Amino acid sequence: MARNRKNEIKIDPAAAMPMLRKKLADTEDPAFLCMIWAVHAIQDKRAMQAAKFLNHPKEAATTDIQSKYTAYKWDLETLITLDLNTPKTRGAVWRQQPMDTRDFNTVADIVNLLRAVENHESSGRVDDTNILLELHRIGHRQFAWQRGFARAHDIYRYLYIYGQGECATYFESTYGVSVVDFFTVAFCHLGYLIQGPWRERISDLELLGVSQDAVDKSLALLSGDIWEVRRHSKQLLIKFEKSMGTTLPVIYQPSYLRVKPIIRRAVGLRSQYIAPLPSLIVMRASMGLYYDLQNGGTAVTNDATKRFEVYARRSIKAHCPGFDPAPALEYTYNKNPVETPDILLNRDGRIVAVFECKATKLTFEAQYGDDPSESAKNGYSQIAKAIFQLWRFFSHVRRGIIELDIAPDAPAIVLTMDAWTQVSRALRDAVVAEAEKIAAAREPQINEEDKRRPVFCPIQELDHMLTVSDEDQLLAAFRAATDVHYQGWSIREVRNAAVPRLEKEKDFAFDLSEILPWWKDILKAGAEKKDI
């Protein structure tokens, strides 16, 4: 990352970590977090709001990810995590050398130190035997930031799945606030805290129908005092390093900011708040709902799973009405009830694709473990089970156990909540091998014809494909993904490489105001502002 001045600092990779920790230890948290907020702001079209907090060259106020001045958001998140996990210097003030947190060059210096640390740690850890798994980890660290966390269709999906039914009932009974009110408080604080660092709390959301009690309880979930966040961040790191049996590289250490995206400090008798990376507030109140529901038991888990399946069928039908996505059918095999895969995609009376849905969320171990298929065995076992269920279905149709009209080239699709096998052919091969073992043990009648090469498709990529494809293009993309040439590619990349896209992208079919009554007012206010 480029500095404002040409006197670039030469870094000894082995000395980079001690240098970086020293800078963080000597600098007070409020100033450091303000600097991170400001550099993120100038590269998020908020340079005017950040001007008084950070001196920077005008070229640094850019959203161009290719710019030499860009501070990647995933690097900023890592720096915050490292700061929270670094004890502050105590003792003689004259021994301390706090960073100049109002100078853009400071940001460039610590980002470059971080990258030197990354290179130094990788040099003894990554080689030609595990480079593809490293790309899997890098992808999980970066891709979500590149997509963004505050897209309306992602918010809708997560609130549809986790914010209604048994999930919503459990959330409200456990935390004392409804999911809708919780998200409303989070969204309002996003809009409020992007305007400046260390601001006092929002005190009145009555116009949106949110009581002060709901605001208080929501903020308790979204925010924490600096000392509290520091303690829990360190505990989170210790927990994962213990469970994974390894010392995690700095760039893959867990971010407590995803648990508490808002940080609080006391100023006299008042409290002030900062969201150094504001979009994480929306992530916490949408995708992050999953973790609030973990202790809800089977009823809550089953409700989320069913809503995931229903959402997928609704999305397919709404964006590609030529399809008729039917739910699972029950039939009898060996005197036992058996279900087909979760979605049978019909077109003109024939099944042209089959989906098995797995709503299991991606674990930290699955994203960043040295051997994800082993360290996140339970999750990957679910993916392997999905492949087996697809193969069993094709076998049962071939053997006449259930009579259905299926296209000979109908793809077998594993539809997941997250990208479990992102850019990793090795992980895909591992789960297919596990599915082979399950098939051999439980149903040896499955033959090679039944074992169609599975297509791995996260729901966010399906939603994207539906907006840029018609029915023929979507099927063509799924069929292309079974070609050995595309093994290890994401389905979205396959679709872009192998199939022409629509001239004009479709609008997302659903309206957030179905779930959030005030959403239309927000859109209307935004449109009126543009017209002024």
C-alpha atoms as one frame of an Amber mdcrd trajectory, in Angstrom:
protein
   0.000   0.000   0.000   1.428   3.383  -1.027   2.309   6.162   1.388   1.580
   9.816   0.687   5.322  10.481   0.595   7.976   8.542  -1.294  10.124   7.595
   1.701   8.826   4.033   1.830   9.853   2.043   4.903  11.938  -1.058   4.254
  10.632  -3.933   6.334  12.487  -6.971   7.599   9.777  -9.680   7.425  11.028
 -11.398  10.583  10.836  -8.120  12.514   7.443  -7.057  11.138   5.298  -8.621
  13.870   7.230  -7.127  16.833   7.174  -3.731  15.094   3.434  -3.943  14.453
   2.605  -5.094  17.969   4.727  -2.298  19.440   2.849   0.326  17.431  -0.519
  -1.110  18.484   0.497  -1.504  22.127   1.670   2.113  22.375  -1.476   3.589
  20.787  -4.735   4.083  22.664  -7.741   2.188  21.306 -10.042   5.200  20.755
  -7.503   6.942  18.519  -6.621   3.769  16.637 -10.267   2.845  15.992 -10.994
   6.404  14.857  -8.146   6.133  12.327  -9.529   2.851  10.962 -13.027   4.365
  10.767 -11.638   7.349   8.874  -9.590   5.434   6.290 -12.562   3.182   5.640
 -14.765   6.265   5.284 -12.571   8.023   2.722 -12.668   4.845   0.613 -16.410
   4.436   1.051 -17.525   7.755  -0.491 -17.514   9.513   2.907 -14.366  11.603
   2.578 -16.123  14.793   3.744 -17.150  13.182   7.039 -13.620  11.836   7.567
 -11.664  14.955   6.580 -11.207  16.309  10.104 -10.048  12.942  11.445  -7.432
  11.927   8.850  -5.018  13.897   6.688  -4.786  12.086   3.375  -3.860  12.659
  -0.273  -6.867  13.246  -2.483  -5.927  10.125  -4.477  -6.568   8.004  -1.388
 -10.266   8.915  -1.410 -11.117   6.138  -3.851 -13.329   3.087  -4.161 -11.020
   1.581  -6.788  -9.758  -1.673  -5.318  -6.815  -1.549  -7.747  -5.560   1.790
  -6.434  -2.151   1.743  -4.776  -3.713   3.765  -1.935  -6.481   1.261  -1.179
  -6.605  -0.238   2.309  -8.451  -3.518   1.879 -11.321  -3.931   4.298 -10.192
  -7.430   5.241  -6.796  -5.994   6.206  -8.472  -3.316   8.327 -10.546  -5.977
  10.084  -7.400  -8.006  10.777  -5.639  -4.940  12.187  -8.561  -4.303  14.547
  -8.458  -7.940  15.704  -4.705  -7.737  16.265  -5.126  -4.501  18.195  -7.812
  -6.000  20.437  -5.588  -9.000  21.152  -2.479  -6.902  21.915  -2.021  -5.737
  25.540  -1.444  -2.021  25.871   1.925  -0.688  27.045   2.046   0.131  30.711
   4.704   2.068  32.573   6.808   5.084  31.642   5.188   7.266  29.007   8.564
   8.272  27.586   9.099   4.674  26.446   5.947   4.718  24.343   5.812   5.716
  20.682   2.122   6.068  19.800   1.180   6.219  16.162   0.101   9.464  14.543
  -3.469   8.351  13.955  -4.343  11.478  11.969  -1.835  10.712   9.189  -2.684
   8.501   6.206   0.929   7.370   6.076   0.411   5.635   9.414  -2.299   3.487
   7.870  -0.034   2.645   4.936   2.800   1.718   7.300   0.792  -0.674   9.458
  -0.956  -2.257   6.451   2.450  -2.887   4.890   3.711  -4.328   8.166   0.692
  -6.624   8.246   1.398  -7.823   4.716   5.025  -8.456   5.656   3.796 -10.538
   8.603   1.478 -12.437   6.254   4.317 -13.180   3.833   6.662 -14.227   6.642
   4.103 -16.591   8.187   3.187 -18.049   4.792   6.779 -18.761   3.812   7.051
 -21.700   6.188   3.425 -22.769   6.001   2.321 -22.734   2.366   3.922 -24.839
  -0.363   2.906 -26.710  -3.501   1.173 -29.396  -1.420  -1.383 -27.081   0.185
  -1.533 -23.991  -2.039  -5.085 -24.812  -3.211  -6.332 -25.033   0.369  -4.638
 -21.709   1.033  -6.646 -20.210  -1.834  -9.765 -21.607  -0.128  -8.830 -19.728
   3.078  -7.930 -16.538   1.216 -11.259 -16.664  -0.584 -13.209 -16.865   2.653
 -11.275 -13.927   4.060 -11.772 -11.683   1.049 -14.796 -12.621  -1.062 -17.490
 -11.623   1.440 -15.918  -8.180   1.796 -15.777  -7.830  -1.979 -19.478  -8.713
  -2.280 -20.501  -6.559   0.677 -22.700  -7.223   3.706 -25.503  -4.702   3.244
 -27.133  -5.822  -0.005 -30.926  -5.813   0.145 -31.334  -9.307  -1.325 -28.946
 -10.813   1.237 -30.770  -9.052   4.070 -34.104 -10.322   2.756 -32.841 -13.895
   2.509 -31.468 -14.036   6.042 -34.489 -12.325   7.599 -36.822 -14.623   5.681
 -35.006 -17.708   6.972 -33.989 -16.649  10.492 -36.405 -13.811  11.258 -39.777
 -15.542  11.090 -41.602 -18.555  12.495 -40.029 -20.613  15.284 -36.719 -18.792
  14.844 -38.316 -15.400  15.491 -40.267 -16.740  18.466 -37.150 -18.196  20.051
 -35.117 -15.034  19.435 -37.714 -12.777  21.055 -38.291 -15.055  24.050 -34.536
 -15.391  24.621 -33.341 -11.809  24.074 -36.469  -9.810  24.870 -36.634  -8.055
  21.506 -38.167  -9.063  18.194 -35.975  -9.791  15.176 -37.628  -6.919  13.277
 -36.904  -4.435  16.080 -33.362  -5.789  16.474 -32.645  -5.323  12.775 -34.300
  -1.891  12.806 -32.020  -0.733  15.630 -28.999  -2.171  13.833 -29.885  -0.534
  10.511 -30.486   2.845  12.131 -27.125   2.652  13.892 -25.470   1.789  10.581
 -26.860   4.983   9.064 -25.942   6.957  12.171 -22.417   5.655  12.830 -21.210
   5.942   9.244 -21.493   9.710   9.725 -18.801   9.971  12.366 -16.741   8.170
  15.010 -17.406   8.163  18.747 -20.976   9.424  18.689 -23.591   9.299  21.407
 -26.289   6.694  21.125 -29.546   7.053  19.228 -32.141   7.796  21.861 -35.464
   7.759  20.027 -36.777   5.321  17.430 -40.428   5.629  18.415 -41.301   6.891
  14.917 -40.321   3.460  13.601 -42.339   1.750  16.307 -39.285   0.674  18.329
 -39.430   1.207  22.095 -36.508   2.422  24.187 -36.401  -0.971  25.860 -35.962
  -2.635  22.449 -33.157  -0.184  21.600 -31.383  -0.971  24.877 -31.661  -4.740
  24.421 -30.560  -4.555  20.795 -27.523  -2.443  21.643 -26.580  -4.989  24.283
 -26.310  -7.558  21.479 -24.582  -5.232  19.026 -22.068  -3.405  21.215 -19.607
  -3.784  24.058 -17.241  -1.657  26.127 -13.657  -1.583  24.868 -12.368  -3.574
  27.841 -15.137  -6.156  27.381 -14.510  -6.499  23.643 -10.770  -6.877  24.288
 -11.310  -9.674  26.788 -13.779 -11.587  24.649 -11.683 -11.171  21.513  -8.713
 -12.794  23.204 -10.918 -15.562  24.611 -12.293 -16.228  21.122  -8.763 -16.614
  19.734  -7.751 -18.963  22.559 -10.922 -21.025  22.046 -10.325 -21.633  18.347
  -6.593 -22.230  18.650  -7.294 -24.806  21.341 -10.042 -26.555  19.381  -7.962
 -26.568  16.169  -4.730 -27.517  17.928  -2.663 -24.868  16.202  -1.443 -21.280
  16.357  -3.508 -19.392  13.816  -1.782 -17.103  11.307  -2.538 -13.463  12.048
  -4.671 -12.985   8.936  -6.947 -15.896   9.894  -7.545 -15.075  13.534 -11.260
 -14.788  14.453 -12.787 -11.324  14.407 -14.815 -10.466  17.496 -16.041  -7.415
  15.586 -18.456  -9.803  13.874 -19.985 -10.542  17.263 -19.984  -6.952  18.570
 -19.534  -4.596  15.577 -20.099  -1.487  17.712 -17.580  -0.498  20.393 -18.462
   1.694  23.359 -16.384   3.925  25.604 -17.206   5.983  28.655 -16.620   9.728
  28.515 -17.475  11.052  31.934 -21.021   9.957  32.639 -21.845   9.528  28.956
 -21.197   6.702  26.507 -19.899   7.123  22.979 -20.039   4.580  20.167 -17.996
   3.741  17.083 -18.469   1.204  14.286 -15.009   1.097  12.679 -16.365  -1.091
   9.843 -20.054  -0.112   9.778 -21.368  -2.736   7.339 -20.588  -5.427   9.916
 -23.569  -4.074  11.889 -25.910  -5.297   9.142 -24.046  -8.586   8.877 -24.481
  -9.145  12.624 -28.227  -8.426  12.461 -28.916 -10.622   9.416 -26.450 -13.437
   8.741 -25.350 -13.334  12.383 -28.852 -14.256  13.593 -27.911 -17.877  12.957
 -25.580 -17.862  15.954 -28.240 -16.351  18.225 -30.423 -19.363  17.449 -27.901
 -22.124  18.125 -29.347 -23.096  21.492 -32.915 -23.161  20.216 -33.082 -26.921
  19.802 -34.513 -29.123  17.069 -37.695 -27.113  16.507 -35.744 -23.957  15.683
 -33.173 -25.786  13.542 -35.864 -27.602  11.567 -37.792 -24.362  11.053 -34.713
 -22.622   9.604 -34.018 -25.619   7.356 -37.564 -25.669   5.996 -37.590 -21.928
   5.441 -34.296 -22.253   3.524 -35.885 -24.802   1.206 -39.029 -22.704   0.766
 -36.961 -19.593   0.072 -34.962 -21.397  -2.634 -38.127 -22.617  -4.369 -39.723
 -19.162  -4.181 -36.621 -17.500  -5.591 -36.362 -19.911  -8.511 -40.034 -19.513
  -9.400 -40.049 -15.729  -9.005 -36.999 -15.159 -11.206 -37.502 -17.988 -13.727
 -41.281 -18.612 -13.941 -40.784 -21.256 -16.635 -39.635 -23.603 -13.889 -41.869
 -25.386 -11.406 -39.733 -26.135  -8.332 -41.551 -28.826  -6.361 -40.838 -29.856
  -2.747 -39.677 -33.338  -1.751 -41.968 -36.313  -2.355 -42.301 -39.155   0.102
 -42.314 -42.778  -1.056 -41.679 -46.224   0.441 -38.517 -48.302   0.081 -37.953
 -51.573   1.932 -41.118 -50.802   3.942 -39.572 -47.550   5.197 -40.567 -43.968
   4.308 -38.015 -42.205   2.096 -37.973 -38.683   0.668 -36.709 -37.459  -2.662
 -34.210 -34.557  -2.615 -35.592 -31.262  -1.355 -36.277 -29.543  -4.693 -37.361
 -31.277  -7.895 -37.003 -28.684 -10.646 -39.686 -29.334 -13.234 -39.997 -27.852
 -16.674 -42.803 -28.813 -19.033 -43.660 -31.788 -16.843 -40.146 -33.212 -16.656
 -37.560 -33.013 -13.873 -34.584 -31.138 -15.311 -32.513 -30.655 -12.133 -32.514
 -31.953  -8.567 -31.435 -30.014  -5.454 -30.532 -31.307  -2.003 -30.475 -28.405
   0.474 -28.108 -28.096   3.421 -28.705 -25.048   5.626 -25.705 -25.707   7.887
 -23.679 -22.522   8.336 -20.001 -22.474   7.496 -17.914 -22.834  10.644 -14.706
 -20.975  11.415 -12.796 -24.280  11.259 -14.211 -24.999   7.789 -12.974 -21.638
   6.535  -9.514 -21.466   8.064  -8.444 -24.923   9.272  -5.288 -26.537   7.892
  -7.451 -29.549   7.025 -11.029 -28.227   6.803 -12.620 -31.580   5.961 -11.206
 -32.979   9.204 -11.413 -29.970  11.543 -15.014 -29.269  10.410 -15.903 -32.929
   9.933 -19.553 -32.646  10.994 -20.269 -29.918   8.444 -18.550 -31.661   5.555
 -20.253 -34.933   6.515 -23.562 -33.152   5.876 -22.367 -32.185   2.390 -21.278
 -35.784   1.724 -24.660 -36.999   2.942 -26.372 -34.616   0.499 -24.396 -36.122
  -2.401 -25.346 -39.631  -1.281 -29.035 -38.625  -1.113 -28.875 -37.307  -4.680
 -27.196 -40.507  -5.919 -29.735 -42.659  -4.068 -32.559 -40.768  -5.732 -31.176
 -41.302  -9.231 -30.615 -44.978  -8.369 -34.170 -45.418  -7.122 -35.565 -43.844
 -10.297 -33.373 -46.053 -12.488 -34.452 -49.151 -10.564 -38.159 -48.234 -10.726
 -38.566 -47.802  -6.970 -40.122 -44.407  -7.668 -41.502 -43.525 -11.092 -40.614
 -40.038 -12.255 -39.703 -38.541 -15.612 -36.152 -37.213 -15.246 -34.007 -35.703
 -17.987 -30.915 -37.861 -18.684 -28.669 -34.841 -18.118 -30.461 -33.486 -15.036
 -27.707 -32.143 -12.765 -27.376 -33.130  -9.113 -27.042 -29.892  -7.146 -26.002
 -29.467  -3.514 -27.553 -26.155  -2.472 -25.896 -24.726   0.645 -26.329 -21.680
   2.841 -22.600 -20.929   2.520 -19.711 -21.730   0.171 -18.412 -24.894   1.848
 -16.149 -25.890  -1.053 -15.135 -22.467  -2.315 -12.330 -22.598  -4.943 -11.090
 -25.947  -3.634 -11.135 -29.007  -5.821  -9.400 -30.951  -3.032 -12.300 -30.325
  -0.627 -14.823 -31.335  -3.277 -12.907 -34.530  -3.983 -12.841 -35.253  -0.241
 -16.607 -34.925   0.236 -17.303 -36.982  -2.905 -14.987 -39.697  -1.551 -16.917
 -39.612   1.725 -20.192 -39.922  -0.206 -18.757 -42.977  -1.962 -18.144 -44.600
   1.431 -21.690 -43.836   2.581 -23.129 -45.288  -0.618 -21.054 -48.457  -0.362
 -22.147 -49.001   3.232 -25.806 -48.031   3.015 -26.891 -48.728  -0.561 -24.420
 -50.755  -2.646 -26.956 -50.973  -5.493 -26.003 -47.402  -6.478 -23.919 -47.705
  -9.654 -21.638 -45.359 -11.571 -24.504 -44.137 -13.751 -26.322 -42.941 -10.628
 -23.277 -41.109  -9.304 -23.719 -37.900 -11.242 -20.973 -35.383 -10.614 -22.369
 -33.018  -7.959 -22.662 -29.287  -8.526 -21.919 -27.183  -5.432 -24.040 -24.044
  -5.284 -24.290 -21.567  -2.370 -27.679 -19.855  -2.180 -26.211 -16.363  -2.743
 -24.707 -17.564  -6.027 -28.008 -19.130  -7.067 -29.767 -15.827  -6.389 -27.192
 -13.991  -8.495 -27.452 -16.486 -11.355 -31.233 -16.220 -11.340 -31.023 -12.461
 -11.946 -28.652 -12.791 -14.932 -30.071 -15.949 -16.536 -33.166 -17.253 -18.214
 -34.259 -20.868 -17.775 -32.071 -22.229 -20.578 -29.003 -20.334 -19.391 -29.403
 -21.487 -15.799 -29.640 -25.137 -16.807 -26.718 -24.738 -19.190 -24.597 -23.331
 -16.359 -25.431 -26.242 -14.042 -24.669 -28.768 -16.801 -21.383 -27.041 -17.631
 -20.348 -27.243 -13.965 -20.310 -31.057 -14.241 -17.529 -30.867 -16.853 -14.146
 -31.887 -15.460 -12.701 -28.684 -16.921 -14.614 -26.637 -14.334 -13.888 -28.751
 -11.265 -12.836 -26.437  -8.446 -14.542 -23.415 -10.027 -17.356 -21.630  -8.257
 -20.700 -22.057 -10.001 -20.829 -18.298 -10.584 -17.486 -18.416 -12.398 -18.684
 -21.368 -14.475 -21.829 -19.489 -15.420 -19.820 -16.425 -16.519 -17.288 -18.467
 -18.505 -19.509 -21.034 -20.166 -22.868 -19.371 -20.770 -23.890 -16.002 -22.257
 -25.748 -13.750 -19.844 -28.896 -11.701 -20.285 -28.463  -8.292 -21.859 -30.211
  -6.707 -18.891 -30.026  -7.994 -15.337 -33.371  -8.705 -13.657 -34.433  -6.883
 -10.510 -34.438  -8.902  -7.324 -37.939 -10.341  -7.101 -38.693  -9.768  -3.410
 -39.415  -6.645  -1.399 -37.885  -6.159   2.037 -40.985  -4.288   3.133 -42.690
  -7.706   3.350 -40.602  -8.174   6.506 -39.610  -4.612   7.443 -42.663  -2.308
   7.256 -40.520   0.853   7.163 -38.343  -0.229   4.217 -40.473   1.467   1.535
 -40.239   4.759   3.421 -36.428   4.478   3.414 -36.385   3.843  -0.358 -38.810
   6.708  -0.960 -36.705   9.100   1.125 -33.587   8.055  -0.782 -35.272   8.607
  -4.135 -36.518  12.047  -3.086 -33.016  12.996  -1.929 -31.605  12.078  -5.355
 -34.203  14.299  -7.031 -33.217  17.352  -4.980
